[in-house]
Amino acid sequence: MCGIVGYIGTKKACPILLAGLTRLEYRGYDSAGISTIEKDCIKIVKDKGRVKELENKKEIKDLQGTVGIAHTRWATHGKPSKENAHPHKDNSNTFSVVHNGIIENYYDLRNLLEENGYKFYSETDTEVIPNLIHYYYKKELAINNEHTVQTFLRVVRNACLDIKGSYALEIISKDFPEYMIVVRKDSPLVIGTCKDEKYISSDIPAILSYTRDFYFLNDLEFAVLKNDDIKFYDTNLNQIDKKISNIEWDAMSSEKNGYEDFMLKEIYEQPTAIRETIGSRISVDNKCEFEELPLTKKELENIDKIYIIACGTAMHAGLAGKNVIEKLCRIPTEVDIASEFRYRDPIINNRTLSIFISQSGETADTIAALKLAKKSGSKTIAISNVIGSSITREADYSIYTHAGPEIAVASTKAYTSQVILVNMLAIYFAEILEKSNKEEIRNLKKEILELPKKIGETFNCAERIKQFAKKIYQEKDVFFLGRGIDETVAKEGSLKLKEISYIHSESYPAGELKHGPIALIESGITVIGILTDKLLVDKTVNNIQEVITRGARTLIITNQNVNYSMFDEVIIIPKVNTFLSPILSIIPLQLLAYYISKEKGLDVDKPRNLAKSVTVE
Ligand code: M6R
């Protein structure tokens, strides 16, 4: 849940590190710090607070070195404080380390090190790492007083073998001032490369303005970096080859481009995100194509169950996609929350297909669920927005949403891109299986291709939503209701509102209301209804009538013919195939959450207690 960035090159590291941290701040923002090598000694400047505050510190100007590491923190072990902020160094000031992840056995390691005379000055799990490295370093030097980079590598590797948990680490040392070592296990880390410079980061967008050429490490692979050289090693310290991946994302897509907030920009990027995700995969008269998914008819016929597994918004995208898979492929499909799935002993075998959805591709629970499914014999497909992310390296097959970098903590364009991708996947499977009605699939394809335009039309509601936000921003509770696919959107709308406006909200299948929650409805409470499924609209209207009778204020998102005069506010969205309706009906709800958050003067892109990517359990 933290962000790390590193630089080794010919320029002053500090400004590059600060710029990287600012871009990574969405991953954690309670403290920040930088460490550079200065004339063969290590300097650290760190404190609690945001990157801006770090940037304004007097000491930051003293950092002149061309090798440096940096960190923005989301506290796990120990409160936000200067002592707990990263980088952390060992007792002898030889090694400096930044870490994203969690060391599960840090207590045991700390005891071992304390028994060997080491002292600890923070409450963090991370502080054991530089000291453990130093512990092995001392041992090495006692046997052989050789100061080669291989010694540096060996002692880092030895420490990593002792560590249980997840980590992305950047390590610098005053004894090896021209080098940096990086390694990862279950936490994200990418390496950007140019001729005389190397950039390291938790994600691609933070360093995309410097290079498009990236290396990705697998678990427990080590990179030894110099400004003009990189060598890679496996756990046994055998040198290995790595291919460079060229990333096509536009550097401007990681900037706000005149929008006040990333979230607003990302909401308005949805037509492009959907268009890019559709790409050339769909055309009305040809079969849907997924080259990266070469599944045969026989293999698909063998599948008797599909799981869709994800967390948060990505899980809601799975819920929105379940029906289309079942309808077109006639394969029972279950949607699971990754953190539940991994501990509930799910029934998985070689007839199971498990689809994992993750914008970042780094969500710890989703990765763990994937490993479990794979181990139990399931075929696995990863859907991610980030090329080379952990989940895509674990899965048998990976397919990508092409939403571009999503920076705001609240997911918007990734969600709609995931929903469209699952719809296309359903079509792809159905066409291979030759199960579905050809005309139905043809119509669905046509509608998919019309979506970018319809999303554009949906934005017309923005001003009315803004005005509605002004009316309800001081509310304490909001209810979201829907049936069928609309209920999945109710869930997502409710999550968006909670995340960035801090208003308590509940989402319910409309029919469940009278089984308990209706007791909470009182005069003036806001109820938001989503009504896009023709077959269910009358039923939902009846349920909403019940809350109107009890004095609720209502906002309706619909593309159906209903008696508009019943409701306080009605937002009409374009008509669309029910399977695709979440892509349109979520837009007013994304905007509502956004405008309420603005009205309350909150930090939309970095809501309290949250980080973009949940890389710890
Ligand atoms: O990167 P992922 O898609 O795996 O992230 C999953 C959730 O953490 C994420 O969707 C979260 O719920 C968002 N903050 C929602 O806006």
Residues whose N, C-alpha, C, O or C-beta is under 5 A from the ligand:
A	BS01	M6R	C311 G312 T313 A314 I357 S358 Q359 S360 G361 T363 V409 A410 S411 K612 V614
